[in-house]
């Protein structure tokens, strides 16, 4: 990390799972069962309330949905580009 910069200065990764789920008519119950995830864990992912994602969980979700990771997750750069030096 560059001195003087905080995590928010680097942008953020945003989960778009809820938007994808609704757009494709998939219920929460279907996703819980099909991706073999706990309901509470899924609810966190749907809200984008996950500090550290579990790659195995994301793989199961993508497998069940038949989607690519970039369809349910985006990188949002910071509003102002900070120095990378």
Backbone bond lengths (Angstrom), bond angles and torsions (degrees), N, CA, C in turn:
res aa  C-N    CA-C-N  psi(-1)  N-CA   C-N-CA  omega(-1)  CA-C   N-CA-C  phi
1 X - - - 1.441 - - 1.521 108.76 -
2 X 1.311 116.31 138.56 1.449 121.60 178.09 1.526 108.27 -74.40
3 X 1.322 116.61 138.10 1.464 120.93 -179.21 1.525 109.21 -59.40
4 X 1.331 115.61 133.99 1.456 121.20 178.52 1.522 114.12 89.44
5 X 1.324 117.66 -3.67 1.459 120.14 179.68 1.525 110.00 -104.49
6 X 1.320 116.17 145.76 1.463 121.82 176.14 1.519 108.51 -108.07
7 X 1.325 116.90 170.06 1.470 120.49 -179.69 1.527 112.04 -55.51
8 X 1.328 117.62 -38.65 1.476 119.69 -177.75 1.525 112.24 -66.90
9 X 1.324 118.05 -19.93 1.464 121.13 177.88 1.530 112.26 -69.12
10 X 1.311 117.43 -15.13 1.461 121.98 -177.96 1.526 112.75 -95.64
11 X 1.312 117.61 -2.85 1.458 121.61 -174.66 1.517 109.24 94.25
12 X 1.331 115.36 -165.03 1.463 118.35 -179.56 1.516 110.30 -151.09
13 X 1.324 115.20 159.26 1.457 122.10 173.53 1.523 106.66 -100.00
14 X 1.321 116.15 124.75 1.462 121.27 -176.95 1.527 109.82 -111.19
15 X 1.319 115.28 129.38 1.464 120.73 175.64 1.524 109.11 -83.30
16 X 1.308 116.93 133.08 1.459 123.56 179.57 1.531 110.63 -115.44
17 X 1.316 115.97 24.50 1.457 121.74 -174.39 1.526 112.25 -63.62
18 X 1.323 117.84 -42.43 1.464 120.54 -179.20 1.531 110.87 -63.29
19 X 1.316 117.17 -42.84 1.466 120.66 178.18 1.524 110.86 -61.62
20 X 1.323 115.90 -43.80 1.461 120.73 179.48 1.524 110.66 -63.36
21 X 1.333 116.46 -45.46 1.466 121.83 -178.29 1.524 110.91 -59.76
22 X 1.309 116.95 -48.06 1.460 121.43 -178.81 1.533 110.57 -65.37
23 X 1.324 116.94 -45.14 1.469 121.42 -178.53 1.524 112.28 -60.92
24 X 1.333 116.67 -28.32 1.465 120.86 -177.86 1.531 113.25 -102.89
25 X 1.328 116.48 7.38 1.464 120.59 174.98 1.510 114.83 64.84
26 X 1.320 116.58 35.56 1.465 121.00 -179.15 1.523 108.49 -102.59
27 X 1.321 117.17 127.94 1.463 120.52 -179.92 1.523 110.19 -78.20
28 X 1.310 114.56 159.67 1.467 120.04 175.71 1.526 110.29 -61.43
29 X 1.317 116.43 -40.12 1.466 120.12 179.32 1.521 111.76 -62.83
30 X 1.331 117.09 -40.90 1.470 120.31 177.34 1.524 110.59 -61.96
31 X 1.322 115.66 -42.61 1.465 120.01 -178.06 1.524 111.21 -68.33
32 X 1.318 117.79 -40.66 1.469 121.57 176.94 1.527 109.94 -58.44
33 X 1.319 116.14 -50.04 1.471 120.34 -177.10 1.523 111.79 -70.54
34 X 1.322 116.63 -46.16 1.464 120.39 -174.81 1.513 114.41 -69.52
35 X 1.338 117.05 -33.20 1.463 120.76 -178.70 1.524 111.94 -99.09
36 X 1.337 116.11 -0.65 1.462 121.08 177.82 1.531 111.87 55.02
37 X 1.349 115.45 53.33 1.461 121.12 176.62 1.523 109.25 -121.99
38 X 1.306 116.47 155.14 1.455 120.51 176.76 1.524 109.19 -72.71
39 X 1.316 116.45 145.78 1.467 120.84 -177.38 1.531 111.66 -59.25
40 X 1.324 117.46 -44.46 1.473 119.25 -179.59 1.530 111.26 -63.18
41 X 1.324 116.07 -38.49 1.462 120.19 177.66 1.524 110.32 -64.51
42 X 1.324 116.96 -44.33 1.457 120.95 178.60 1.527 110.91 -60.58
43 X 1.326 117.18 -42.74 1.463 120.36 -179.79 1.522 111.59 -59.55
44 X 1.324 117.05 -37.79 1.467 120.31 175.69 1.528 110.71 -63.61
45 X 1.313 116.80 -43.99 1.467 120.65 179.05 1.528 110.82 -64.72
46 X 1.311 117.49 -40.28 1.468 120.90 -179.89 1.526 111.32 -65.26
47 X 1.323 117.80 -35.08 1.475 122.03 178.15 1.522 112.10 -81.49
48 X 1.324 117.31 -10.88 1.459 120.43 -175.48 1.516 111.78 73.82
49 X 1.314 115.68 24.11 1.452 123.14 -176.30 1.528 109.94 -101.85
50 X 1.331 115.87 61.01 1.461 121.38 -177.28 1.528 107.76 -131.60
51 X 1.318 116.95 118.75 1.464 120.47 179.50 1.522 111.12 -77.68
52 X 1.327 116.17 -41.07 1.464 121.51 179.93 1.523 108.19 -131.69
53 X 1.326 114.80 113.21 1.460 118.54 -177.68 1.529 110.16 -76.28
54 X 1.305 115.71 150.26 1.460 123.31 175.86 1.523 106.62 -98.89
55 X 1.324 116.64 114.23 1.466 120.41 -176.36 1.522 112.27 -62.60
56 X 1.324 117.75 -32.76 1.461 120.20 177.91 1.530 110.31 -66.40
57 X 1.323 117.00 -38.61 1.471 120.66 177.31 1.523 109.56 -65.26
58 X 1.323 117.59 -45.35 1.467 120.07 178.58 1.530 111.49 -61.67
59 X 1.329 116.41 -38.07 1.470 119.79 178.46 1.525 110.61 -63.64
60 X 1.335 117.43 -43.29 1.469 120.34 179.13 1.523 111.15 -65.73
61 X 1.323 117.08 -39.74 1.465 120.36 178.22 1.521 110.14 -63.41
62 X 1.321 117.32 -47.29 1.472 120.54 179.29 1.528 111.11 -62.88
63 X 1.318 116.77 -40.27 1.470 120.04 178.42 1.519 110.11 -60.15
64 X 1.338 116.83 -48.85 1.457 119.96 -178.46 1.529 111.47 -64.28
65 X 1.319 116.92 -43.42 1.468 120.28 -178.23 1.526 112.95 -76.30
66 X 1.322 116.59 -18.40 1.461 120.26 -176.17 1.520 110.96 68.52
67 X 1.329 115.89 37.75 1.464 119.96 -177.34 1.527 110.55 -122.01
68 X 1.314 114.45 169.83 1.464 121.61 173.08 1.530 108.29 -93.07
69 X 1.303 116.52 157.00 1.457 121.59 -179.89 1.530 111.59 -58.19
70 X 1.327 117.21 -38.24 1.466 119.35 -178.43 1.531 113.32 -70.56
71 X 1.324 117.43 -5.41 1.461 120.66 175.38 1.531 111.97 -86.56
72 X 1.328 116.70 -16.89 1.465 119.47 -178.63 1.526 112.47 -121.81
73 X 1.342 116.80 4.65 1.455 120.61 -175.57 1.527 109.36 -151.21
74 X 1.335 116.85 138.15 1.466 122.20 179.26 1.514 110.78 -133.29
75 X 1.324 115.02 153.76 1.457 120.74 168.87 1.517 107.28 -100.00
76 X 1.334 116.06 126.92 1.461 121.80 177.25 1.517 107.78 -110.25
77 X 1.338 117.52 111.19 1.467 119.36 -179.12 1.522 110.99 -66.25
78 X 1.329 116.66 161.25 1.470 119.30 178.52 1.526 110.87 -65.55
79 X 1.326 115.95 158.50 1.462 120.73 -179.19 1.528 110.78 -60.74
80 X 1.316 116.48 -42.39 1.470 120.95 177.26 1.504 108.88 -116.38
81 X 1.313 116.00 134.02 1.461 120.45 -178.88 1.527 109.77 -76.91
82 X 1.316 117.42 118.14 1.468 123.15 178.20 1.517 109.32 -86.81
83 X 1.289 116.20 161.08 1.455 122.45 178.76 1.520 110.35 -62.43
84 X 1.328 116.62 140.51 1.471 121.67 178.81 1.521 111.54 -100.18
85 X 1.291 117.10 7.26 1.474 120.23 -178.35 1.491 112.14 -85.09
